[in-house]
Amino acid sequence: MKKKTAASKTYVKDENPELRKVVLGLRSFVKQIVPKTKITLNSWGIPTFEADQPFCFYMVGKRHITFGFHNGTSLKDSGKLLEGTGKNIRHVKLRNLEDLKKNGLRELVQEASQSQGKPPMRGMGGKK
């Protein structure tokens, strides 16, 4: 378990220092909405939020955080935040801490955590 946590922290440390605050804010944001959430690393080393099953993840880019939802195509998205064209996954781009206050983001996280849709594609869950 320590190895996963250390790897997750390294993932943040080596990226854009301004986005580090966004990642830490995102982790707190998700855990506040879904208190039983744990953060694991999937098969590709991507930090993944899990409750009963993996429901979302994040990837740090040069200018933004990609906050992805495994069953994004099944979410209501009343705030019209989701982007992407894949079969299941959709994402929201987060560029600063203020983006965590976007209308509808809290609801997306809550709904995704309760989603009983298709299981995530192979490798998207945390390593056991």
N, C-alpha and C positions, 0 to 999 in steps of 0.2 A: 504494500500500500504506500509506503514512503517513497518508493521509486516513482510511482505515478504522480504523486504530489510534487516531487522535485522536478520531474519532467515538465509538468504543467507550469510551474513557476519559471523555469528556464524559457519556455515558449514565449512568455510575456517579456522577460528581461531582455532578450536579444532583439526585440522589435523596436519600432518607433516609440521613443520615450513618452510622447504626448498620448499615444494610444494606450499606454500602460494603465493610465487612470480610467480609461473607458472600459478596459477589460476588467479591472477590479470592481468598477461600478456595476458592470454587467453581471458578474458573479454574485454580488450582493443583491442585485435586483431580482435575479431568478430565485435565489435562495429565500428571499423575503416572500415571494409569491408562492413558491412551492417549498416549504420548509424541509421536507424530507429529501430534497435533491442532493445528489452526490455528483462530484465532477470526476470523470474517468477519462482515459485516453482511448480512442478507438484504434483500430488496426493500423491506421495511417498516422497515429500520433496526434490526432486532432482532439482538443478538449471537448468533451461531450457531457451534457447535463442528463442525468438519469433519475427517474423516480421509480415507478414500477418497471419501466423500460426506457431506453434512450428516447428523448423527445426533441432536443435541440443541441446545437453545437456552435462553436465560434472559430473563426480563422482570422489571424491578424495579417493585414496587407500593409502596403506602404502608406496608404492614406486613409484607410477605414478598416473597421472590423466587419466581417461578414458574419451575421448572426443568423444561422440557418435552422430551419424546422424540418424534421424528417418527413412528416406527413403534411407539409405545407399546403398541398393542393386540396386537402380536406378541411382546412381552417376557414372560418367565416371571413376574417379580415375586414371588419367594418371600417377600419381606418385607411384601407387601401395602401398598406405599407409593403406588402410582399412583392418581391421581384423574382424573376427566374422563369425558365421554360421547361425544366426537367419533368419527368413522369410524376415524381412525388415531392421532391425537395423544393422549398422556396426560401428566400432569405430577405433580411432587412440590413441595409448598410448603416452602420453607426460610426459617425465621424467625431463626435464629442459627447460629453456627459449629458448635455441637453437632449440629445437624441433618445435617451432612455425615458424621456417624458412625452414622447410622441403619443398622440391619441390612438388607442387601440393596441399598443404594444403589450401592455399588461394583460389584456384579454387574450392576445395570441399565445402568450406564455402559459396562461392558465388553461386554455383550451388544449394546447399541444400536450401539456402534462397529463391531461385526462383522456387523450385520444386513444381510442381502441381500434384504430385503423390497421392497415397492413403493418406487419413488423418491419422495422427498418432494414434496408438492404444489408447484405452480409458485410461484416467488417465495421459497420457504423456504431455498433454498441461498444461499450468499454471492454477492455481486456479483462478477463476473469482470471 
